[in-house]
């Protein structure tokens, strides 16, 4: 089941909403009816074993990767 609560109601009934999430419900926090966030149960993340260099040879850098940006590109980044 999906429960939608506005921000004020969510602050007032936070504990109740957490209990609903733990019971399997999805809780959506909204402002003026527009969904902003979703509360879901926390799941422990287990570290994965990474192998350094496993992507070697799969990606290439452009030769001009470190070249200065053009004036247009600089202006685009400043916006």
Buried (B, 14 or more C-beta within 10 A) or exposed (E): EEBBBBEEBBEEBEEEBEEBBEEEBBBBBBEEEEEEEEBEEEEEEEEEEEEEEEEEEEEEEEEEEEEEEEEEEEEEEEE
